[in-house]
């Protein structure tokens, strides 16, 4: 990320460190004293934007489809029950660092026919008011950095059990408002990316109970690098591989339980180890300055610590969801990241309430570490099923 050579308050420095580190714990270290977290720009793309997945430990690639499926797995839309719907979500973010960061999410879908669904979404991240000063500490301007992604997706059923999806994404990141850095003009970063996903669901019977078993796969944010000035080396966006499974058991007519697990890995280079005497000489790992296709393949074997470090780069999301009468839900989960890759470890909890027209969800995040930047994170989501409203209007006519 662009280094801004200006004096700012300590809280602003922490803010930009949080952006660069992908919102990972800022001062964590591994047991060996080494921290080698993967760094990307626009980390807001990796944050769970909705309350349902946020209450299940950030697990969502293989859970049952809902209006928020665009972020987790666009292919799930092909299995959604409704004909159309919209959802909005809001989350204050990193409030232990800065009081005015927030993330908003707007999403929707429309069924074309029994096999095809189109969808779209917008994620907007506001990073709060940031004061820019000159070298003498004089305030020159106050700017509100902001980022957003605009998505359009298409999902299709290939069989009764299998679907596929693709999404195209425009990403915009304006962190400086064109402010000069070291005499060089800055600019908003832009990128184009795509998601390719698959979803498999099959009815099963377990312990004489009916249920469903599902698997999900999503290659997300596969796209161009991003730069914030004409002279800056472009950085990778958070290209990502997420795969997982979920199992739902209907205990009886009114009660059902879902257990899910997601595995997640960034498809971007790991920082190598450079020689102390020659900063251009790599003694472990691979050169990170490569093209996007090469970086994706290298991401599976470029860690300087070998296969063991590659395994450490996988994050795990465990989720549990209980529904009563398909109207009231309770959720819990756990997210785990290795100490050397950021040390995000937290429990989540949430609840949901569904009526014929809308569904209201909320979630709460509880980190294991004290004074964690993500402590007390709340998410609120509200989804509307447009079909009942349409049907009611037609009936009145």
C-alpha positions, 0 to 999 in steps of 0.5 A, a space after each residue: 500500500 502507498 506510504 503517505 509521507 505526512 505527519 498524522 495522528 497516531 490513530 490515523 497511523 493505526 488505521 492505515 496499518 489495519 488497512 494494510 494488514 487486512 484488519 488482522 491483529 496489529 501487534 500479534 507474533 508467532 511463538 517463534 517471534 515471527 509474523 508473516 501475515 499476507 498483505 493485500 489492498 482493499 481488505 474490506 472485500 474479505 470481511 463478512 458483510 452480513 449478520 447470518 454468516 457473521 454469527 456463524 464464525 464467517 462460514 457461508 460458502 456451503 450454507 443454505 442460499 439466502 439474499 446475501 449469497 453473492 459474497 459467499 458463493 454466487 452459485 447458491 442463488 440457483 437454489 434459492 426458493 424465492 423469485 426475488 429479494 433484496 437485503 441490506 446490512 450494516 456493521 460498525 467496524 474496528 471501533 476500538 481503533 477509530 470511532 467512525 469506520 463502518 461497512 454497508 452492504 446492499 444486495 439483491 437477486 431476481 429469478 429468470 426461470 426455474 434454472 437461472 438467477 441474476 444478482 447484484 450487490 454493493 459493498 461500501 466501506 467508510 474509513 472515517 474522517 482523516 486529517 491531512 497535515 503538512 510537515 509542520 503539523 498544520 492541518 490542510 484538509 480533512 478527508 473521508 477515505 472510502 472504498 466500494 465494490 459493485 457486483 453483477 452475478 449470474 447463477 444456473 442449475 446444471 442438475 437437480 443437485 449442482 449449480 454454478 455461478 459467476 460474478 463480475 466486480 468493479 472495485 474502487 478505493 479512494 484513500 487520499 482524495 488526490 492528496 500529494 505524497 512526496 511531491 507525487 499526486 495520488 489517485 484512487 485505486 481501481 480494479 476489475 475482478 471476477 468470482 467463479 463458484 460451484 454449489 452441490 446439495 443433496 437430500 440425505 437421511 441421518 439417524 432416521 431424520 431427513 436433511 441436506 448435505 451441501 458443498 461449496 467452492 468459490 474462487 473470488 476476487 480474481 482480478 488485476 492489481 491496484 495502484 494509488 499513484 502512477 509511480 507506485 508498484 501495484 499491489 494484489 487485491 485479496 484473491 481468495 479460495 473458499 471451500 466448505 461443507 454444511 449439513 442440515 438435519 430436520 429434527 422434527 416438523 419445527 426444529 432443524 440444526 445446521 453445522 458448517 465449516 469453511 476453509 479459506 486461503 488467500 491466493 496472493 504471494 507470501 512475503 519472502 525472507 530477504 538477505 540481511 546484506 542484500 535486500 534484493 536477494 531472496 534466501 527463502 520463498 519466491 519473488 512476490 512481484 509476479 503476474 496475477 496468474 503466476 501469483 495464484 499458482 505460487 500461493 500454494 507453495 511460495 511460503 518461506 517456511 515451506 508446506 508447514 507455513 502454507 497450512 498456517 495460511 488456511 483460516 477455519 470457520 465453524 458455524 452452528 445454526 438452529 431454526 425453530 419453525 423456520 421463524 426464529 434462529 440462534 447461531 454460534 461460531 468460531 473463527 481461527 487464524 494461525 498466530 503467524 498469519 494474524 492471530 484472529 481468533 474469535 467466537 461469534 453469536 447471532 440470532 434471526 427472526 423471519 416473517 413472511 415479508 422480511 428477515 431480521 438478523 444480528 450478530 456479535 463478535 467476541 475475540 479471545 485476545 483482550 483489547 482486540 480491534 474487533 472486540 464488540 463488533 455488531 452487524 445488523 441485516 434486514 432482508 425483504 422477500 419481494 414475492 409476497 408483496 407482489 402477490 398481494 398487489 396482484 390479488 387486490 387488483 
